[in-house]
Amino acid sequence: MTDEKIIIKGLQEGEEKAYEYVFRTYYPLMRHVAGNFLSDSFSAEAVVSDVISHIYERRERLEINFSLRSFLLTSVRNACINYLGTKVQRTESPFCAIGDEQMNAFNNISNMGDPLGRLLENELEDEIEHAIKSLPETTGRIFRKSRFEGMSYKEIAKEEGVSVNSIQYHIKRSLMMLHEKLANRLR
């Protein structure tokens, strides 16, 4: 699939192969352009992913009147400008602070069939799982109880036979270790 008109038609029809082609062919360049604008690799990756997701969401109304490459790079540039314009107004929440309502919204989005979303979601899930498995046994067990089983620090402390402060230490340690292990992926 190399003819640009076929790729654009595939994008408009939501074909996974077309989105994979865009991701494999243009993602590095799009990421580079966003990185030059934002000077932050995490934000650059987020903006590029948002651009591709936005294309998917608007696929029925997608009109590309010039080259696909130019369209993608212009979209990234505009998204970066919008991002910078709203950056002051935005506050980021740590992943662990995301509530059930936001997680349900995320799950609904990821279940909508966005090919790039599925690809990135699977890749990220594997890396997160690998990072969690690499935690020391006690720290990993406590982290799983807190984040995946929904247990409170007090409940975990009682079950583990330790103080709440000890649980807080293990959670803080696990978050720091996971941040270190996953930071390379975000660069």
KOLPA-696154 format. One record per residue (C-alpha): x, y, z; chain; residue in three letters; residue number from 0. Coordinates in Angstrom, 3 decimals. Each point is the difference from the previous one (the first is absolute). Layout:
px py pz chaine residu num
X Y Z A ALA NUM
...
//
This chain:
px py pz chaine residu num
0.000 0.000 0.000 A MET 0
2.084 2.908 -1.237 A THR 1
-2.258 2.010 -2.301 A ASP 2
-0.937 3.065 2.036 A GLU 3
-3.593 0.101 -1.264 A LYS 4
-0.508 -3.594 1.131 A ILE 5
1.450 0.807 3.410 A ILE 6
-2.220 3.079 0.377 A ILE 7
-3.051 -2.035 -1.018 A LYS 8
1.020 -2.656 2.534 A GLY 9
0.285 2.666 2.699 A LEU 10
-3.459 1.298 -0.891 A GLN 11
-1.402 -3.530 0.229 A GLU 12
1.762 -0.743 3.293 A GLY 13
2.163 -2.798 -1.406 A GLU 14
2.527 -1.187 2.541 A GLU 15
2.676 -0.560 -2.674 A LYS 16
-0.205 3.635 -1.068 A ALA 17
0.481 1.201 3.569 A TYR 18
2.860 -2.443 0.529 A GLU 19
1.631 1.338 -3.175 A TYR 20
-0.328 3.593 1.235 A VAL 21
1.354 -0.988 3.388 A PHE 22
2.987 -1.916 -1.379 A ARG 23
0.789 2.463 -2.797 A THR 24
-0.711 3.409 1.504 A TYR 25
0.011 -0.399 3.780 A TYR 26
3.784 0.578 0.420 A PRO 27
-0.143 3.194 -2.066 A LEU 28
-3.171 1.208 1.715 A MET 29
1.566 -0.739 3.391 A ARG 30
3.154 1.905 -1.009 A HIS 31
-1.998 3.058 -1.076 A VAL 32
-2.046 -0.063 3.217 A ALA 33
3.186 -0.446 2.038 A GLY 34
1.515 3.106 -1.584 A ASN 35
-3.096 2.021 0.890 A PHE 36
-0.515 -1.309 3.511 A LEU 37
3.488 -0.973 1.248 A SER 38
-1.657 -2.767 2.023 A ASP 39
-0.054 -3.520 -1.381 A SER 40
-3.019 -1.123 2.037 A PHE 41
-2.113 2.947 -1.170 A SER 42
1.254 -0.426 -3.569 A ALA 43
-1.077 -3.650 -0.057 A GLU 44
-3.347 0.906 1.545 A ALA 45
-0.634 2.710 -2.599 A VAL 46
0.881 -2.309 -2.908 A VAL 47
-2.224 -2.749 1.385 A SER 48
-2.797 2.536 0.413 A ASP 49
0.405 1.109 -3.619 A VAL 50
-0.254 -3.569 -1.288 A ILE 51
-2.961 -0.720 2.295 A SER 52
-1.685 3.202 -1.154 A HIS 53
0.430 -1.074 -3.619 A ILE 54
-1.633 -3.315 0.854 A TYR 55
-2.874 1.671 1.854 A GLU 56
-0.685 2.354 -2.929 A ARG 57
0.722 -2.589 -2.705 A ARG 58
-3.386 0.367 -1.775 A GLU 59
0.577 3.765 -0.400 A ARG 60
3.713 -0.262 -0.738 A LEU 61
1.053 2.081 -3.001 A GLU 62
3.624 0.061 -1.053 A ILE 63
0.462 2.339 -2.931 A ASN 64
3.802 -0.127 -0.067 A PHE 65
2.582 -2.619 0.878 A SER 66
-0.643 -2.292 2.960 A LEU 67
3.423 0.880 1.425 A ARG 68
-0.745 3.732 -0.119 A SER 69
-3.436 -0.566 1.513 A PHE 70
1.446 -2.018 2.894 A LEU 71
2.825 2.442 0.717 A LEU 72
-2.350 2.999 -0.169 A THR 73
-2.383 -1.806 2.360 A SER 74
2.838 -0.674 2.457 A VAL 75
1.204 3.601 -0.198 A ARG 76
-3.503 1.325 0.663 A ASN 77
-0.524 -2.456 2.857 A ALA 78
3.297 1.125 1.553 A CYS 79
-1.028 3.641 -0.247 A ILE 80
-3.336 -0.844 1.642 A ASN 81
1.792 -2.020 2.665 A TYR 82
2.371 2.850 0.798 A LEU 83
-2.879 2.457 0.065 A GLY 84
-1.922 -2.012 2.564 A THR 85
2.960 -1.321 1.986 A LYS 86
-0.303 2.695 2.643 A VAL 87
-3.653 -0.853 0.549 A GLN 88
0.555 -3.766 0.238 A ARG 89
1.063 -2.032 2.979 A THR 90
1.119 -3.582 -0.322 A GLU 91
-1.222 -2.683 2.405 A SER 92
2.266 -2.894 0.844 A PRO 93
-1.235 -3.326 -1.380 A PHE 94
-0.604 -1.335 3.505 A CYS 95
-2.399 2.910 0.681 A ALA 96
-2.309 -0.851 -2.892 A ILE 97
-3.437 -0.840 1.348 A GLY 98
-2.430 -2.691 -1.074 A ASP 99
-1.972 2.408 -2.191 A GLU 100
3.102 1.040 -1.965 A GLN 101
1.181 -3.629 -0.299 A MET 102
-3.424 -1.006 -1.340 A ASN 103
0.232 2.796 -2.574 A ALA 104
3.513 -1.171 -0.957 A PHE 105
-1.224 -3.588 -0.308 A ASN 106
-2.903 1.096 -2.191 A ASN 107
2.370 1.899 -2.300 A ILE 108
2.446 -2.892 -0.195 A SER 109
-2.860 -2.402 -0.823 A ASN 110
-1.249 2.120 -2.909 A MET 111
2.305 -1.717 -2.462 A GLY 112
2.611 2.691 -0.558 A ASP 113
2.809 -2.025 -1.644 A PRO 114
2.798 2.250 1.247 A LEU 115
-1.531 0.016 3.454 A GLY 116
-0.095 -3.812 0.095 A ARG 117
3.573 -0.237 -1.228 A LEU 118
1.334 2.495 2.534 A LEU 119
-2.198 -1.313 2.805 A GLU 120
1.254 -3.581 -0.419 A ASN 121
3.610 1.139 -0.173 A GLU 122
-0.342 2.199 3.079 A LEU 123
-1.869 -2.682 1.978 A GLU 124
2.826 -2.470 -0.677 A ASP 125
2.628 2.494 1.145 A GLU 126
-1.936 0.919 3.135 A ILE 127
-0.533 -3.659 0.895 A GLU 128
3.688 -0.731 -0.533 A HIS 129
0.952 2.982 2.190 A ALA 130
-2.363 -1.099 2.779 A ILE 131
1.359 -3.557 -0.126 A LYS 132
3.523 1.383 0.446 A SER 133
-0.896 1.653 3.335 A LEU 134
1.275 -1.686 3.167 A PRO 135
-2.476 -2.686 1.090 A GLU 136
-1.505 1.777 3.020 A THR 137
-0.114 3.385 -1.704 A THR 138
-1.646 -1.484 -3.099 A GLY 139
-2.560 -1.930 2.058 A ARG 140
-0.945 3.125 1.969 A ILE 141
-0.178 2.091 -3.179 A PHE 142
-2.353 -2.533 -1.640 A ARG 143
-2.252 -0.103 3.056 A LYS 144
-0.217 3.783 0.051 A SER 145
-0.380 0.702 -3.709 A ARG 146
-1.667 -3.094 -1.428 A PHE 147
-1.966 -1.451 2.900 A GLU 148
-1.129 3.386 1.313 A GLY 149
1.078 -0.679 3.570 A MET 150
0.644 2.918 2.347 A SER 151
3.379 0.464 1.661 A TYR 152
-1.594 -0.973 3.313 A LYS 153
-1.413 -3.241 -1.455 A GLU 154
3.322 -0.895 -1.598 A ILE 155
1.875 0.784 3.242 A ALA 156
-2.315 -2.289 1.959 A LYS 157
0.316 -2.810 -2.549 A GLU 158
3.799 0.358 -0.258 A GLU 159
0.446 0.414 3.777 A GLY 160
1.873 3.303 -0.318 A VAL 161
-0.696 3.672 0.716 A SER 162
-1.801 2.376 -2.343 A VAL 163
3.262 1.965 -0.221 A ASN 164
1.704 -3.119 -1.342 A SER 165
-2.694 -0.320 -2.675 A ILE 166
0.455 3.670 -0.909 A GLN 167
3.739 -0.604 -0.328 A TYR 168
-0.526 -2.990 -2.323 A HIS 169
-2.510 1.899 -2.163 A ILE 170
2.306 3.004 -0.259 A LYS 171
2.929 -2.308 -0.804 A ARG 172
-1.990 -1.882 -2.645 A SER 173
-1.129 3.239 -1.679 A LEU 174
3.566 1.320 -0.077 A MET 175
1.324 -3.283 -1.420 A MET 176
-2.765 -0.198 -2.606 A LEU 177
0.628 3.608 -0.978 A HIS 178
3.699 -0.797 -0.509 A GLU 179
-0.726 -3.168 -1.992 A LYS 180
-2.675 1.571 -2.199 A LEU 181
1.731 3.381 -0.448 A ALA 182
2.206 -1.481 -2.744 A ASN 183
-3.109 -0.859 -1.990 A ARG 184
-1.224 3.563 0.240 A LEU 185
3.231 1.526 -1.304 A ARG 186
//
